[in-house]
Amino acid sequence: MALHNELGKWGEDLAASYLERLGYTILERDWKSGHRDLDIIAREGDIVVFVEVKTRRNRDFTDPEMAVDYQKIRHLQQAANHYIKFRHIDNDIRFDIITVVGTMNETPSIEHIKDAF
């Protein structure tokens, strides 16, 4: 596996563990809708939360959440719509972003942006 893929997987694992510690239930991970994917689908109470995880080694070039641009938001919304129809979801939904900054050799910084868009 390429180094950037390993870093991304590590970040998603940390994000899922973080959410579980907060009491979220993880429903799905890496759910695919065609060429689009949803990193984490979780439940917080009665709310279904679609979580986009962005992992970076550092913030030298830009903040990781800035990678969630207009086109990425549209793709996430389309994939979420497919998931809602596929699973017959009738709950309120929310889109969050979790950023993980650091490397596997150090304690990372984790930020959770609720209701990001």
N, C-alpha and C positions, 0 to 999 in steps of 0.2 A: 504494500500500500504506500502511495506517495506520502511524503512528510506532511504536506498541507492537508491531506485527507485524514491522516492520523490525528493531527491537531484539531481538526473539525470534529471528529468522532469523540475525542477526549473532551472537548468543550460541550458537546451535546450530552455526554454522560454526566459531566459536572452539573449542567443545567437541570437535568432530570432529577438528580439526587437533591439538588437545592430545592426544587419544587416539592419533592416528596417530604423533605424536612419541614416545609411550610404547611404541610397537610393536603397538598394537591394529590389527586389520583391520576396517574399517567394512564391514558387510554390507548394511545398509539405513539409509535416513534417511527420516523422516516416513512410516513404514509405517502404513497405515490398516486398521483393523478396525471396520467400521461407522462409528460416530461417535467411536470411540476411536482414538488414534494413539500410536505409539511414536516418540519423537524420534530416537534412535540405537540401532541394534542392531549390536553389534560382537563381535569374537572376540578373546579374550586367551588364547593357547595353545589348549587344548581347551574353554575355557569360553565360552559364549555370554552376552554381557552386554547387558542391556536398560538403557539410560541415559535418565533423565529429566533434561532440561536446564531450569533455571530462571534467567532473566535479569532483572536489576533494575538500575535506574539507581543506586540506593543502598540502604542498609540502614535508612533512617530509620523506616520503619513496622514492618518485621519482617524476619527473615532469610529469604532466598528458599526455602530448603529446607523452611520451615514451611508452604509452599503445597502440599506433598505430604502431604495429609491421608489419613484412612482411606478415604474414597470414591475419591480419586485413586489410591491404592495398589490398591484393588480393580479399578478400570478398567485400570490397567497390567497387573495379573496376568491379567485376562481377555483383554486384547489379546495378551499374551505367550503365553498358552495357545493362542490361535488361531494365532499365528505358528508355534509349535512343531509343531502339528498340520499346518498348511499346508505347511511346509517339511520335515516329517518329521525334526525335530531330535531327536537321541538323546544330546546332550551335557549336561553339568552346566550350570546357568544361574545367573545372579546379577543382582540389581537394584542399580544405582548411581544416584546423583544427582550431577550437576555443576552448580554454581552459578557464574554469571558476574555480577559486580557492576561496573558502570561504564558509560561511554558510548563511542560510536565515536570520540570525540575524545581519549580518554585510554587509558592502559594499564589494562585491567581486572584485577580480582582473580578468579582461578579457583580453586575448591575442588572436590575430587573426594571424594565420600563413597562408598567401596566397601561393597558388601553392606549397603545402606541399610535394607533391609527384607526 
